[in-house]
Amino acid sequence: MDTQNVLVINGHPDKISFNEEIAQTYIQTMKNAGIEVNYLPLRDLNFDLNLKNGFRIPQELEPDLVKSVELLRKSTHTVWIHPLWWYGLPALLKGFIDRTFLSGIAYKFTDNGMEKLFAGRSARIIYTADTPEAEYEKNFSKSGLKQLKTGVLEFSGFSPVTHNHLSTFFDADRARKDSFLKQVQEIAMEDITSK
């Protein structure tokens, strides 16, 4: 993975969440290794997350989305952090994708077929859940992961796309949370060394 320019995207709407701790741990590990990191907490962006006209009428990107697209284009590696809610993506993250991963930004159609405009970039998905990964696979076929990994990131050219399922959090005490943060440090180091 090329980690020269990392973009960390946090899709949790609450600043006081464990996803924020995960994001900060990943960022600090990268910075300690001398790697440039940009942070995009979606909760701080001012945008309409409803693609209100579908693809029928183009919807102008708000300034925060224009900046977000610039960060995506500048990045060589993106990290997507989010909770698993209802076995899918939080509305904030889904709305961000709906508004930014558009034709002309994430992909475009040419006479030779579809061009993936985010090709040459890698991605990692780190999501938190109260469902163990084996159960998520058995009962729900990892539906939310497939949506983001295959339907969004790989579709638009990100490769490779790796993922980490961190669970369970329902009754996690501080020691358990700290063990998850240790895993996140190891994940970041893996990204650094797997160039």
C-alpha positions in Angstrom: 0.0 0.0 0.0 1.2 3.5 -0.8 0.9 5.4 2.5 2.6 8.6 1.4 -0.7 10.5 1.8 -3.3 9.0 4.0 -6.9 10.2 4.4 -8.8 8.9 7.4 -12.6 9.2 7.0 -14.7 8.8 10.2 -18.4 8.0 9.4 -19.6 8.1 13.0 -21.9 11.1 13.7 -20.9 11.3 17.4 -17.6 12.9 18.3 -17.7 11.2 21.7 -17.6 7.7 20.3 -15.1 4.8 20.2 -14.8 5.3 16.5 -13.2 8.7 17.3 -10.6 6.9 19.5 -10.0 4.5 16.7 -9.4 7.3 14.2 -7.1 9.2 16.5 -5.1 6.1 17.3 -4.6 5.3 13.6 -3.7 8.9 12.8 -1.2 9.2 15.6 0.5 5.9 14.7 0.9 7.2 11.1 2.2 10.6 12.2 4.7 8.9 14.5 6.0 7.2 11.4 6.4 10.5 9.6 3.4 10.0 7.3 1.1 12.8 6.2 -2.4 12.3 7.3 -5.6 14.2 6.6 -8.6 13.7 8.8 -12.2 13.9 7.5 -14.8 13.5 10.3 -18.0 13.5 8.3 -20.0 14.9 11.3 -18.2 18.2 10.9 -19.1 18.7 7.2 -22.0 21.0 6.2 -23.9 19.2 3.4 -27.2 17.8 2.5 -26.8 14.0 2.7 -29.9 13.5 0.6 -29.3 13.1 -3.2 -32.7 14.6 -3.6 -33.1 14.3 -7.4 -31.2 11.1 -7.8 -29.1 11.3 -10.9 -31.8 13.1 -12.9 -30.7 16.6 -12.0 -27.1 17.3 -10.9 -26.9 18.6 -7.3 -24.2 21.2 -6.7 -21.5 20.1 -4.2 -21.3 22.2 -1.1 -17.9 23.7 -0.3 -17.2 21.0 2.3 -17.8 18.3 -0.3 -15.6 20.0 -2.8 -12.8 20.0 -0.3 -13.6 16.3 0.5 -13.3 15.3 -3.1 -9.9 17.2 -3.3 -8.7 15.2 -0.3 -9.9 11.9 -1.9 -8.1 12.8 -5.1 -4.9 13.8 -3.3 -4.8 10.6 -1.1 -2.9 7.4 -1.9 -4.5 5.4 0.9 -7.9 6.0 2.5 -9.1 4.5 5.8 -12.9 4.3 6.4 -13.9 4.1 10.0 -17.6 3.5 10.9 -20.0 1.6 13.2 -22.1 -1.2 11.8 -25.7 -0.1 12.3 -28.6 -2.3 11.2 -25.9 -4.4 9.4 -25.1 -1.5 7.1 -23.6 2.0 6.9 -24.7 4.9 9.1 -26.8 7.4 7.2 -24.1 10.1 7.4 -21.6 7.9 5.6 -24.1 6.6 3.1 -25.1 10.2 2.3 -21.5 11.3 1.9 -20.9 8.5 -0.6 -24.2 9.3 -2.4 -23.2 12.9 -2.8 -19.5 12.5 -3.7 -19.0 9.2 -5.5 -20.6 10.4 -8.7 -20.0 10.1 -12.4 -17.1 12.4 -13.2 -15.7 12.1 -9.7 -15.4 8.4 -8.8 -16.0 6.9 -12.3 -16.8 8.0 -15.9 -18.1 6.2 -19.0 -16.0 6.4 -22.1 -16.2 4.8 -25.6 -14.1 2.0 -24.2 -16.3 1.4 -21.1 -16.1 2.6 -17.6 -13.0 4.3 -16.2 -12.4 4.0 -12.5 -11.2 7.4 -11.4 -9.8 6.4 -8.0 -7.5 3.7 -9.5 -4.0 3.7 -8.0 -5.3 4.1 -4.4 -5.6 1.6 -1.7 -8.2 1.5 1.1 -8.9 0.0 4.5 -12.2 -0.3 6.2 -12.3 -0.5 10.0 -15.8 -1.0 11.4 -17.1 -1.7 14.9 -20.0 -4.0 15.7 -21.8 -5.8 18.5 -22.1 -8.8 16.2 -19.2 -11.2 15.9 -17.8 -11.4 12.4 -18.7 -15.1 11.9 -22.3 -14.4 12.8 -22.3 -11.3 10.5 -21.1 -13.5 7.7 -23.5 -16.4 8.4 -26.7 -14.4 8.9 -26.1 -11.2 6.9 -23.4 -12.1 4.3 -21.4 -9.1 5.5 -23.9 -6.9 3.6 -22.6 -3.5 4.8 -19.0 -4.4 4.2 -19.8 -5.7 0.7 -21.7 -2.4 0.0 -18.7 -0.2 0.9 -15.9 -2.5 -0.2 -17.2 -3.9 -3.5 -20.1 -1.6 -4.5 -18.3 1.7 -3.7 -14.5 1.4 -3.3 -13.5 -1.3 -5.7 -16.1 -0.1 -8.2 -14.4 3.3 -8.3 -10.8 1.8 -8.5 -9.5 1.4 -5.0 -7.3 -1.7 -4.8 -6.4 -3.4 -2.6 -9.3 -2.9 -0.2 -8.7 -4.6 3.2 -11.0 -4.6 6.2 -11.0 -5.2 10.0 -14.1 -6.2 12.0 -13.8 -5.0 15.6 -16.4 -6.6 17.9 -18.0 -6.9 20.3 -18.6 -3.6 22.1 -21.9 -4.0 23.9 -20.3 -4.3 27.4 -16.7 -3.6 26.6 -14.8 -2.1 29.6 -11.8 0.2 29.3 -9.3 -2.7 29.2 -11.1 -4.3 26.3 -11.3 -1.0 24.4 -7.6 -0.5 25.0 -7.0 -3.9 23.5 -8.9 -2.8 20.4 -6.8 0.4 20.2 -3.7 -1.8 20.3 -5.1 -3.7 17.3 -5.6 -0.4 15.5 -1.9 0.5 16.1 -0.9 -2.8 14.6 -3.3 -2.3 11.6 -1.7 1.1 11.0 1.8 -0.4 11.2 0.7 -3.1 8.8 -0.4 -0.4 6.3 2.9 1.3 6.7 5.0 -1.8 6.1 3.0 -3.3 3.3 4.1 -0.9 0.5 
